[in-house]
Structure formats: C-alpha cells, structure tokens
Amino acid sequence: NYKKLLNNQTYEIGVHQIRTQSNDEKLGHPAPEGFHQDGFDFVSIHCLKLHNIVGGVTLLRKSSKEGPCIFEGKILPNTCMIYNDRNFFHYTTPVISKEAELGFRDVIVTTFLRI
C-alpha cells in the first residue's frame, strides 16, 4: 500500500501484528538479535495488550548499538512510539510470565519506507 505522507513523499507502509509469548518454561524474545535497525525510514510500535508479564521494556540508542540509551520504557496499552529507524537502534527486553500461566505482549508495528 502506497501513501503520500511527510512533504508529499511516497512511502510503502507495512503493518505487522506481533504477539510475544512466555510461560513458566520459556521467555518471550521480542528482539532476539539485540539492538538493531530494521532498514526503514520510520517505525511505529503501538501496544495493544500486556498480559501477565514483566519485562518488555523498549530501549532506543542514537546512531550506534553501543551508545547510551536515550529512551528506556514500557510501551503501555493504547500508547504508541514512533521513531526514525535510520537514526536509532532499538531493542525490547524479553517478556517473562509473572505467574505460571501464559503471558504475552501484543503490538502492531507499522513500517514506513520511502520509495
């Protein structure tokens, strides 16, 4: 799907529904590759639901995988984070079930790539 956004530029927009699960036997890894960039111009992460978890903290570093974190926080339900993927590296810590039942983090990730 192509849309005209931001100074009349054309972007390819991708929408990805992601559920990261954990239970008493395994952690859920939203970003197993560690700090990274996805290769887009902009990325939006919108949290739909958190259930029975701790962790799932999103971190941003400017210009480098090793630089200091400029943001560290949990994206809560009904909130959204938008960042320039060309300028920032991001990572989300594993989700861990608080109790022995299933835990999960549901997000919608929207990517914007200028074409």
N, C-alpha and C positions, 0 to 999 in steps of 0.2 A: 504494500500500500504506500503510495507516494503522497506527501502533503507539502504544502508551501508554508514554511514557518521561518521565523527569525530573519529579518531583512530579505524576505522573498526568496530565500534559498530553498531548494528541493531536497527533502530527506526521505530515505527509506526508513520506515518505522517497523520495529519488531516488538511483539508483545509475548512475554513468556510467563506462564504460571508455574511457580516453583513451590513445592512442599518439601521441607527438610524435616525428617522424622528421627526420633530417638526413642529408645526404650531402656529397660534395665540391663540389656545386653550390649547395646551399641550406641555410640554417639552419632549425631547427625552433623555432617560436614557441609555447610553451605558453599565453602570455597576451599576445597582440598588442596589447590595449587598455591595457597598462601596469597600474599599481596600480589595483585596483578592489575592489568588493564584489559579490557575486552575488545579494543580496536574500534570503538565507535566515537562519535563526536560528543554525544551526551547520553547519560543513563539515568533513568528514574527507577527508584525502588519504592514501591507502595506496599505497606504491610496490611494484610487483610485480617490475620488472626494469629495469636500466640496461644498455645495451649500446653500447660503442664511442663514448662521448660524454664531453665536458667540458661544463660549464655545467649548466643545470637546477637552479639554486640558488633556493630559495624564500625570500621576504622578507615579513615582516609589519610593518605600521606601525599604530600605535594612533590611531584617531579621524580620521585625515587622510591624503590621498595624499602630502602633502609632509613629514609628520612624520619623526622619526628612526626607524630600523629597530629594532624590539625583538627581532627574530629574523632571522637570516641563516644558512641552512644547507641542505645537500642532504638530502632525504628519501631514505634508502637503502632498498634492497630489504628487504622484510619489516618495515618500520617504517611508522609512521602519525603524522600530525599532525592534531589536532582543534582547531578554534578557533571563537570566536563571530564570525560574519560580520557582525553588527550593530556590533561594536566595533572590528574590524580591517579594514584594507585589505591585500590580498595581491597578490603578483606572483611569477612564476617566470621566471628569465632564459632566453634561448634555449639550445637544445642544439646543440652543434657536434660533428660527427664527428671523432674523433681520427685515424682513418685514412680512406682514400679509399672505404671501403665504407659501407653503411648503418649509421647509429647511431639509437638510439631510447630513449625513456623511457616505460615503461608504468605507468600509475597507475589506481586506482579512486577516483573522487571520489564521496562519499556526502553528500547534502544533506538537511537536516532543517528543515522549515518548519512552525511551529506553526499549527494550524488550529482 
